């Protein structure tokens, strides 16, 4: 998990520890607190605070066959789309994404 934490932190993403099986952080004051590798003990998952806190990161929920089929047509190619599609978890940084998606759609 340390390699994953280091990679996500290097991308400038705001990382939050989450208990396994939970969907949101429960640590008091989590929205304003910065967490480091020492805060992610065994049994904790990594949550990423999306939006302006993480370089305008967006999570595109692509969890049905139709969405998976259409995603490459409408979402710009990123490392996370390529790797995450199998998991149904494409992530992309939204800066200039709308313009990129429109250019891509117009080429088809």
NORDAFEN-V957685 format. One record per backbone hydrogen bond with DSSP energy under -1.0 kcal/mol. NH is the residue of the N-H (numbers start at 0). CO is the residue of the C=O. Records with the same first field share a line. If there is no record, write none. Layout:
NH: CO / CO
This chain:
4: 0
5: 1
6: 2
7: 3
8: 4
9: 5
10: 6
11: 8
12: 7
15: 46
17: 44
19: 42
21: 18
29: 26
31: 28
38: 35
39: 36
43: 40
44: 17
46: 15
48: 13
50: 56
53: 50
55: 50
56: 50
57: 91
59: 89
61: 59
67: 63
68: 64
69: 65
70: 66
72: 69
73: 69
74: 70
81: 77
82: 78
83: 79
84: 80
86: 83
87: 83
88: 83
91: 57
93: 55
96: 93
99: 95
100: 96
101: 97
102: 98
103: 99
104: 100
105: 101
106: 102
107: 104
